[in-house]
């Protein structure tokens, strides 16, 4: 059976060049980087070289790169590490962050911090003016993802970074001592968008190796010099005392190599995928009635197509397409085992039924136009079959839930931007 993988936002296959770079560090160069003897020095040299590679791509100092076990850990160190230095202070994020960020802020809110969850526009883009308006005298952290993991919309990070920097400078000039930092989760953006930390104006930035054809369980956190963080767990003080534990040398080497390759191929691959993205969007929205694109049509990642195909269940589509050898998702892979509707689709103001019928197609290095043609050969028939047995009947533009009883018992209550969905 033909196999077509269209879920690259969830995970990517490891690049053979990355695997080759990692290979010596599983057995031949297995030393602990903290050791003084030869095996330890070889391991430390490899970690140092990887740090320099990442720093060059970020335009930062090597000392500002903290290696982590992925994007989730990097987000947690940035968010919890900042907040715990300032008990009870004010934090700002958006209502459609990845759960690694969203859940961290929700936990802090339960523990006494004030958190503003900014609403998102219908186009899936946060308004920098809303960020500026939300900042208070006791705000210590703003956290906005670079590109959304579900709908792929690209956020105005440089504009927000400039706002946060201006507030920080104004506080310093006024004799204030309370800092304010800007964190950005760039896990989906890496490989598609520029990662210059100076141009973006970020103080903290998370990247995930598993999204860029590197090893799963690898990643890093950029920490601008002078930005204070409290470590979220204790140990031997590795990684600037922010990420204790013996460095995972093979994964660090693999992560740096994957990021280096992704950056080198970024422009050419982004141009290629943009053509395929727009081709699939056009076919989906014109050949399948009642199909709505979620998020801005062009201010989105070159790889991302997220649509709501009304009157069907997204989970059923996944199973039908899987039987045809096609892999897609309904949203974030981190929550794909639940029946809860996408908080991202709800956050941009779509009705509950749009969220339950949302589908995410994410393209990658292996994707060819022929793959998308095969998808469109089999997908319309699947949609027709599912709509024939669906109790849901909804028209494009309809905002009221037509048959709420059809979703009874599926998922928990979800609160987004002050609204509660059952």
C-alpha positions in Angstrom: 0.0 0.0 0.0 1.2 3.5 -0.9 2.3 5.4 2.3 2.1 9.1 2.5 3.1 11.0 5.6 1.4 14.4 6.0 2.0 15.0 9.8 5.5 16.6 9.8 4.4 19.1 12.5 4.0 16.1 14.9 7.3 14.4 14.1 9.9 14.2 11.4 12.0 11.2 10.3 15.7 11.6 11.2 17.9 12.9 8.5 20.6 10.3 7.6 23.2 13.1 7.9 22.1 13.6 11.5 22.2 9.9 12.3 25.7 9.7 10.9 26.9 12.7 13.1 25.4 11.1 16.2 26.8 7.6 15.6 30.3 7.8 17.3 28.8 9.1 20.5 26.8 6.0 21.3 29.8 3.8 21.9 33.2 5.0 20.6 33.0 8.5 22.4 30.8 7.7 25.3 32.4 9.8 28.0 30.8 12.1 30.4 31.6 15.7 29.3 32.4 16.6 32.9 35.3 14.1 33.1 38.9 15.3 32.8 40.3 12.3 31.0 40.3 11.9 27.2 36.9 10.4 26.7 35.4 13.2 28.7 37.3 15.8 26.8 36.1 14.4 23.5 32.5 14.5 24.7 32.8 18.0 26.0 34.4 19.2 22.7 31.4 17.8 20.8 29.0 19.6 23.1 30.9 22.8 22.8 31.0 22.5 19.0 27.2 21.9 18.9 26.6 24.9 21.1 28.7 27.1 18.8 26.7 25.8 15.8 23.4 26.7 17.3 24.7 30.1 18.6 25.8 31.0 15.1 22.3 30.3 13.7 20.7 32.3 16.5 23.3 35.1 16.2 24.0 34.7 19.9 26.8 33.8 22.2 27.4 30.1 22.9 26.9 30.7 26.6 23.3 31.7 25.9 22.4 28.2 24.5 21.0 25.7 27.0 20.4 22.2 25.7 17.2 20.5 26.8 15.2 17.3 26.3 12.9 19.0 23.8 10.6 21.9 23.4 8.3 21.1 26.3 11.2 21.2 28.8 12.5 24.4 27.2 9.1 26.1 27.6 8.8 25.0 31.2 12.3 26.2 32.1 11.5 29.6 30.5 8.0 30.1 31.9 8.3 28.5 35.3 11.9 29.6 35.8 10.9 33.3 35.2 7.7 33.2 37.2 9.2 31.6 40.3 11.7 34.4 40.7 8.7 36.8 41.1 5.9 35.2 43.2 2.4 36.5 42.5 3.4 38.8 39.6 1.7 39.2 36.3 2.3 37.1 33.2 1.0 37.4 29.6 0.4 34.7 27.0 -2.1 33.8 24.3 -5.1 31.5 24.3 -3.8 29.3 21.6 -0.2 28.4 22.7 1.1 24.9 22.6 0.0 22.9 25.7 3.6 23.0 26.9 3.2 26.7 27.5 -0.6 26.9 28.1 -0.5 24.2 30.9 2.5 25.9 32.5 0.6 29.2 32.7 -2.5 27.5 34.0 -0.5 25.9 36.8 1.0 29.2 37.7 -2.4 30.8 37.8 -3.7 28.2 40.2 -0.6 28.9 42.4 -1.3 32.6 42.7 0.2 34.3 39.7 -1.9 36.7 37.6 -2.1 35.5 34.0 -3.6 37.3 31.0 -4.6 34.9 28.1 -4.8 37.2 25.1 -7.5 36.5 22.6 -6.6 35.7 19.0 -8.0 37.2 15.9 -10.1 35.2 13.4 -7.0 35.1 11.2 -5.1 33.3 13.9 -2.7 36.2 14.6 -2.2 38.0 17.9 -2.4 41.8 17.8 0.8 43.5 19.1 -1.3 46.4 20.4 -3.2 43.9 22.5 0.1 42.7 24.0 1.1 46.3 24.7 -2.2 47.1 26.3 -2.1 44.1 28.6 1.3 44.9 30.1 1.1 46.2 33.7 3.6 47.7 36.0 4.2 44.3 37.6 4.3 42.2 34.4 7.4 40.0 34.3 6.9 37.8 31.3 5.3 37.8 27.9 5.2 34.5 26.0 4.0 34.2 22.4 4.7 31.3 20.1 6.5 32.1 16.7 4.2 29.9 14.6 1.2 28.0 15.9 1.5 24.3 15.9 -2.0 23.6 14.7 -3.0 26.2 12.2 0.5 27.4 11.3 -0.1 31.1 11.6 3.0 33.2 12.0 3.0 35.8 14.8 4.5 39.3 14.7 7.3 38.4 17.1 9.7 41.2 16.2 7.0 43.8 16.9 6.1 42.2 20.2 9.8 42.0 21.1 10.3 45.7 20.4 7.4 46.5 22.7 8.8 44.4 25.6 12.3 45.9 25.1 10.9 49.4 25.2 9.0 48.7 28.5 12.1 47.2 30.0 14.2 50.3 29.0 11.5 52.6 30.4 11.5 50.8 33.7 15.3 51.0 33.9 15.3 54.7 33.1 12.7 55.3 35.7 14.8 53.6 38.4 12.7 50.5 38.5 14.2 47.1 39.3 11.4 44.7 38.1 12.5 43.0 34.9 10.3 41.9 32.0 11.2 39.2 29.6 9.9 38.0 26.3 9.7 34.2 25.6 9.0 32.7 22.2 8.3 29.0 21.4 9.9 28.6 18.0 9.6 24.8 17.8 7.4 24.9 14.7 9.2 27.9 13.1 12.7 26.4 13.0 13.5 25.3 9.5 11.0 27.7 8.0 11.5 31.2 9.5 14.6 33.2 10.5 15.9 32.6 14.0 18.0 35.6 14.7 17.3 36.4 18.3 18.4 40.0 18.0 16.1 40.6 15.0 13.2 38.9 16.9 13.9 40.8 20.1 13.5 37.7 22.3 15.0 37.1 25.6 14.1 33.4 25.7 13.4 31.1 22.7 12.6 27.3 22.6 13.4 25.0 19.8 12.6 21.2 19.4 14.9 18.8 17.5 12.1 16.3 16.7 10.4 18.9 14.4 13.5 19.5 12.2 14.6 15.9 11.2 16.7 15.6 14.4 16.4 13.1 17.3 13.2 13.2 19.4 13.9 14.3 23.0 16.4 17.0 21.9 16.1 20.8 21.9 17.4 24.0 23.3 16.5 27.1 25.1 18.1 30.4 24.2 18.6 32.6 27.3 19.8 36.2 26.6 22.7 37.2 28.8 21.4 39.0 31.9 18.0 37.2 31.8 17.5 35.5 35.2 15.8 32.1 35.6 15.3 29.8 38.5 16.1 26.1 37.6 13.0 23.9 37.8 14.9 20.9 39.2 18.1 20.5 41.0 21.3 18.5 40.3 24.8 18.9 39.2 24.4 22.3 37.8 25.1 21.5 34.1 23.9 23.9 31.3 24.5 27.1 33.3 22.8 25.5 36.3 19.5 25.7 34.4 19.3 22.1 33.2 21.1 19.7 35.6 21.9 16.2 34.5 24.7 14.6 32.4 24.5 16.0 28.9 23.0 13.7 26.3 25.9 14.0 23.9 24.5 12.0 21.0 21.2 13.9 21.0 22.9 17.3 21.4 25.2 16.6 18.5 22.2 15.4 16.4 20.1 18.4 17.3 22.8 20.9 16.3 23.4 19.0 13.0 19.7 19.0 12.2 19.3 22.7 12.9 22.4 23.4 10.8 20.9 21.5 7.8 17.4 23.0 8.3 18.9 26.5 8.3 21.0 25.8 5.2 18.0 24.4 3.2 15.4 26.8 4.7 14.8 29.2 1.9 14.7 26.6 -0.9 12.5 24.1 1.0 10.1 26.9 2.2 9.6 28.0 -1.4 9.0 24.5 -2.6 6.5 23.7 0.2 4.7 27.0 -0.2 3.7 26.0 -3.7 2.5 22.6 -2.5 0.6 24.2 0.4 -1.3 26.6 -1.8 -2.0 23.8 -4.3 -3.6 21.6 -1.6 -5.5 24.5 0.0 -7.0 25.4 -3.4 -8.1 21.8 -4.1 -9.5 21.2 -0.7 -11.6 24.3 -0.5 -12.9 24.1 -4.1 -13.4 20.4 -4.6 -14.9 19.5 -1.2 -18.0 21.6 -0.3 -18.2 23.2 3.1 -14.4 23.1 3.7 -13.0 26.2 5.5 -9.4 27.1 5.9 -8.4 27.9 9.5 -6.0 30.8 9.9 -4.5 33.4 7.6 -4.2 32.1 4.0 -0.6 33.3 3.5 0.8 34.4 6.9 1.3 30.8 7.8 4.1 28.2 7.7 4.9 26.9 4.2 4.1 23.4 5.4 0.8 23.9 7.2 -2.8 23.4 5.9 -5.5 23.3 8.5 -9.1 23.1 7.5 -12.5 22.3 9.0 -14.5 19.9 6.8 -18.0 20.5 8.2 -20.4 17.7 9.2 -17.7 15.1 9.8 -15.6 14.0 12.8 -11.9 14.6 12.4 -11.0 11.4 14.2 -13.0 9.3 11.8 -11.2 10.9 8.8 -7.8 10.0 10.3 -8.8 6.3 10.5 -10.2 6.2 7.0 -7.2 7.9 5.5 -4.9 5.7 7.5 -6.6 2.7 5.8 -5.5 4.3 2.5 -1.9 4.8 3.7 -2.2 8.5 4.5 -1.2 9.9 7.8 -2.6 13.3 9.0 -3.8 14.7 12.4 -6.7 16.7 13.8 -4.4 19.1 15.6 -1.5 18.9 18.1 -0.1 15.4 18.3 0.4 15.9 22.0 -3.4 15.8 22.6 -4.5 13.5 19.8 -5.4 10.7 22.2 -8.3 12.8 23.6 -11.7 13.7 22.1 -11.5 17.3 23.3 -12.0 19.8 20.5 -9.0 21.9 19.4 -8.5 24.8 21.8 -6.8 26.6 18.9 -9.8 26.5 16.6 -12.0 27.6 19.5 -9.6 30.4 20.4 -9.9 32.0 16.9 -13.6 32.1 17.3 -14.7 29.1 15.4 -17.8 27.2 16.7 -17.4 23.9 18.5 -18.3 21.9 15.5 -15.5 23.5 13.4 -13.1 22.4 16.1 -14.3 18.8 16.0 -14.1 18.7 12.2 -10.6 20.3 11.9 -7.9 18.5 10.1 -4.2 19.3 9.9 -2.0 18.4 6.9 1.7 19.2 7.4 4.1 18.8 4.5 7.8 17.9 4.7 10.9 17.1 2.7 9.4 13.8 1.4 6.2 15.4 0.2 5.6 15.6 -3.6 2.7 16.9 -5.7 1.8 13.3 -6.6 1.2 12.6 -2.9 -1.3 15.4 -2.7 -3.0 14.2 -5.9 -3.4 10.8 -4.4 -4.9 12.3 -1.2 -7.4 14.2 -3.3 -8.2 11.0 -5.3 -9.5 9.3 -2.1 -10.5 12.1 0.3 -13.7 13.4 -1.3 -15.2 9.9 -1.3 -14.4 9.5 2.4 -16.0 12.9 3.2 -19.1 11.9 1.3 -19.4 8.6 3.1 -19.0 10.2 6.6 -21.4 13.0 5.8 -24.0 10.5 4.8 -24.1 9.1 8.3 -23.4 12.3 10.3 -26.1 13.8 12.6 -24.4 17.2 12.2 -25.6 19.5 9.5 -23.9 22.9 9.5 -23.4 25.7 6.9 -20.4 27.8 6.4 -20.7 30.9 8.5 -23.1 29.3 10.9 -22.1 30.0 14.5 -24.7 28.2 16.6 -24.2 24.6 17.5 -26.9 22.7 15.6 -26.9 19.4 17.4 -25.0 19.6 20.7 -26.4 16.3 21.8 -24.2 14.6 19.1 -21.2 15.5 21.2 -22.6 14.5 24.6 -19.9 12.9 26.8 -17.1 13.6 24.4 -14.4 15.5 26.2 -14.3 17.8 29.2 -15.2 21.5 29.5 -12.8 23.8 27.8 -12.4 27.5 28.7 -10.9 29.8 26.1 -10.8 33.6 26.3 -13.5 33.6 29.0 -15.8 31.3 27.2 -16.6 27.8 28.4 -17.2 25.0 25.8 -18.7 21.7 26.8 
